[in-house]
Amino acid sequence: MADKWILHLNSAHKTCIVQEGRRKVHYTFTDGNEMAEEYDQRSGELVVRKWRRKGTFGNKGTSWDFEVGEQLMANNLDSEGMMESSSNPIFVRKDTKEAFQWRIRNIPYPIHVYSVTIDDDKQKLIIRTSNKKYYKKFAIPDMERVGSLLSQENINTAHANNTLIITYKKPRNILEMEKKISEEMKKLKASKDGDVDCTPS
């Protein structure tokens, strides 16, 4: 199924630009849905992946749904450039090359309060707190796209600065797929300034 996803990406109309230290790739699929990704030019790590899907009646959506990264508001950033709009928990996915990673900010409870388990039937991760103050169930779209099952042993948790960090080690088939996708992207030319190659220098 990994090859099926790669074929789906290859069949899309793609544009690419290098801007502000990021390689930005925009996909338009045959069904009208759009996906935009941003990669750090130096590390090659995925910084943003967002989707804009067609509406129920075929109309083009106006807002982006973030799968990785977040929408930042210029007038509402903290000292590290991260949006802190309220005291409510803020759930954001920020991956590394080796792992999927989520950060839940504004959640102050000590590490022993949290449990992260897998719903085997629905193939989702579940975050619970023993004090019943926080609960969230979520999937890993990358794993769903290739039909890989979740494994409890791949999960690691940490807590610091009122932030719960959940790490899920990427299985080999995901790493191999991402390597193939990276190789395909290196073939793209930036749409703006067409003579600029969309690869790190």
Secondary structure per residue as TSV (DSSP state, phi and psi in degrees):
chain	resnum	aa	ss	phi	psi
A	1	M	-	360.0	-21.2
A	2	A	H	-62.6	-41.6
A	3	D	H	-64.2	-33.5
A	4	K	H	-64.1	-41.0
A	5	W	H	-66.6	-40.2
A	6	I	H	-63.4	-41.3
A	7	L	H	-62.4	-39.0
A	8	H	H	-62.0	-42.6
A	9	L	H	-65.4	-42.6
A	10	N	H	-64.7	-28.9
A	11	S	H	-80.5	-11.6
A	12	A	S	-78.9	155.2
A	13	H	E	-78.1	127.6
A	14	K	E	-123.3	141.3
A	15	T	E	-128.7	153.3
A	16	C	E	-143.0	142.4
A	17	I	E	-146.1	144.9
A	18	V	E	-103.0	121.3
A	19	Q	E	-153.1	132.7
A	20	E	T	53.2	40.5
A	21	G	T	77.2	10.3
A	22	R	E	-127.3	145.1
A	23	R	E	-95.8	115.9
A	24	K	E	-109.8	124.7
A	25	V	E	-120.5	130.1
A	26	H	E	-115.5	127.3
A	27	Y	E	-111.2	134.6
A	28	T	E	-119.7	117.0
A	29	F	-	-89.7	164.7
A	30	T	T	-64.2	-22.9
A	31	D	T	-85.3	2.0
A	32	G	S	93.8	-10.3
A	33	N	-	-73.9	153.1
A	34	E	E	-124.6	146.4
A	35	M	E	-134.3	135.1
A	36	A	E	-123.2	132.9
A	37	E	E	-124.7	148.9
A	38	E	E	-130.9	129.5
A	39	Y	E	-118.9	139.1
A	40	D	E	-65.7	128.5
A	41	Q	T	-63.4	-35.6
A	42	R	T	-81.1	-51.1
A	43	S	T	-86.4	-23.3
A	44	G	-	78.7	3.5
A	45	E	-	-75.7	145.1
A	46	L	E	-72.0	125.3
A	47	V	E	-103.8	-38.9
A	48	V	E	-139.5	136.2
A	49	R	E	-137.7	122.7
A	50	K	E	-138.2	154.9
A	51	W	E	-123.5	144.4
A	52	R	E	-128.8	110.1
A	53	R	-	-103.7	152.8
A	54	K	-	-67.4	147.8
A	55	G	-	-75.7	178.0
A	56	T	T	-57.8	-35.7
A	57	F	T	-100.2	18.5
A	58	G	S	85.9	-1.4
A	59	N	-	-76.0	152.6
A	60	K	-	-75.7	130.7
A	61	G	-	-66.9	155.0
A	62	T	-	-105.4	-22.8
A	63	S	S	-110.1	155.0
A	64	W	-	-99.4	138.7
A	65	D	E	-103.7	115.9
A	66	F	E	-82.7	122.9
A	67	E	E	-92.2	-38.0
A	68	V	E	-132.4	137.9
A	69	G	S	83.8	-169.2
A	70	E	-	-153.8	160.5
A	71	Q	-	-81.6	119.2
A	72	L	-	-101.5	138.6
A	73	M	-	-102.0	124.7
A	74	A	T	-58.9	-28.9
A	75	N	T	-93.3	12.2
A	76	N	S	-145.4	51.2
A	77	L	B	-113.2	149.7
A	78	D	-	-90.0	-171.4
A	79	S	T	-66.3	-19.7
A	80	E	T	-99.7	10.3
A	81	G	S	77.0	23.5
A	82	M	-	-112.3	139.5
A	83	M	B	-74.6	126.0
A	84	E	-	-129.0	80.7
A	85	S	-	-85.8	-15.8
A	86	S	S	-162.1	179.6
A	87	S	S	-87.7	-1.6
A	88	N	S	-72.2	150.0
A	89	P	-	-57.5	137.4
A	90	I	E	-116.9	118.4
A	91	F	E	-101.4	118.7
A	92	V	E	-137.8	137.6
A	93	R	E	-95.8	128.5
A	94	K	-	-138.0	102.8
A	95	D	-	-82.5	162.1
A	96	T	-	-116.7	177.7
A	97	K	S	-66.9	-29.5
A	98	E	S	-99.5	-12.3
A	99	A	E	-151.1	152.5
A	100	F	E	-80.3	140.8
A	101	Q	E	-143.6	139.3
A	102	W	E	-125.3	143.8
A	103	R	E	-124.4	126.2
A	104	I	E	-109.6	105.4
A	105	R	E	-86.6	162.8
A	106	N	S	62.2	41.5
A	107	I	-	-133.4	97.3
A	108	P	-	-88.1	-2.3
A	109	Y	-	-70.3	150.1
A	110	P	-	-65.2	159.0
A	111	I	G	-57.8	-33.1
A	112	H	G	-69.3	-12.8
A	113	V	G	-75.7	-24.9
A	114	Y	E	-93.5	147.6
A	115	S	E	-136.0	139.2
A	116	V	E	-125.1	114.9
A	117	T	E	-127.4	176.0
A	118	I	E	-115.7	132.9
A	119	D	E	-86.4	101.3
A	120	D	T	-63.5	-34.4
A	121	D	T	-68.9	-44.5
A	122	K	T	-97.0	-5.1
A	123	Q	T	54.1	56.1
A	124	K	E	-134.5	155.3
A	125	L	E	-89.5	145.1
A	126	I	E	-126.5	124.2
A	127	I	E	-101.2	127.8
A	128	R	E	-130.9	154.8
A	129	T	E	-119.8	141.8
A	130	S	T	-65.9	-22.1
A	131	N	T	-89.2	5.2
A	132	K	S	59.9	31.9
A	133	K	S	-95.7	-15.3
A	134	Y	-	-149.3	138.0
A	135	Y	E	-149.1	133.5
A	136	K	E	-152.9	137.5
A	137	K	E	-119.3	131.1
A	138	F	E	-151.5	154.9
A	139	A	-	-101.7	169.3
A	140	I	-	-111.8	98.7
A	141	P	H	-53.0	-36.1
A	142	D	H	-59.5	-41.5
A	143	M	H	-69.9	-38.6
A	144	E	H	-63.8	-39.4
A	145	R	H	-63.8	-28.7
A	146	V	H	-106.4	2.5
A	147	G	T	72.0	27.4
A	148	S	-	-90.5	139.9
A	149	L	-	-84.3	146.0
A	150	L	-	-76.6	150.0
A	151	S	-	-130.1	128.7
A	152	Q	G	-60.2	-33.8
A	153	E	G	-68.5	-13.7
A	154	N	G	-87.2	-2.5
A	155	I	E	-94.7	136.2
A	156	N	E	-136.7	143.4
A	157	T	E	-127.4	151.8
A	158	A	E	-150.0	161.6
A	159	H	E	-144.1	130.1
A	160	A	E	-160.5	145.4
A	161	N	T	52.5	46.2
A	162	N	T	60.2	25.5
A	163	T	E	-128.6	126.6
A	164	L	E	-91.1	128.3
A	165	I	E	-113.7	121.1
A	166	I	E	-112.6	125.6
A	167	T	E	-118.9	133.4
A	168	Y	E	-122.7	114.1
A	169	K	E	-63.1	127.7
A	170	K	-	-70.1	130.7
A	171	P	-	-70.9	165.9
A	172	R	H	-58.9	-39.8
A	173	N	H	-66.2	-30.7
A	174	I	H	-69.8	-44.3
A	175	L	H	-61.0	-41.5
A	176	E	H	-67.0	-39.5
A	177	M	H	-65.2	-43.6
A	178	E	H	-64.6	-33.4
A	179	K	H	-65.5	-41.3
A	180	K	H	-65.4	-41.1
A	181	I	H	-64.1	-40.7
A	182	S	H	-61.5	-40.3
A	183	E	H	-65.0	-37.4
A	184	E	H	-67.3	-39.4
A	185	M	H	-65.6	-31.5
A	186	K	T	-65.9	-15.9
A	187	K	T	-82.8	-12.4
A	188	L	-	-78.5	149.5
A	189	K	B	-107.4	145.5
A	190	A	B	-65.5	132.5
A	191	S	S	-69.0	-30.7
A	192	K	S	-94.7	131.3
A	193	D	S	59.1	71.2
A	194	G	T	-55.2	-17.2
A	195	D	T	-89.2	3.8
A	196	V	S	-93.0	119.7
A	197	D	B	-72.9	137.7
A	198	C	S	-86.6	50.7
A	199	T	S	-135.2	157.5
A	200	P	-	-61.5	144.7
A	201	S	-	-84.9	360.0
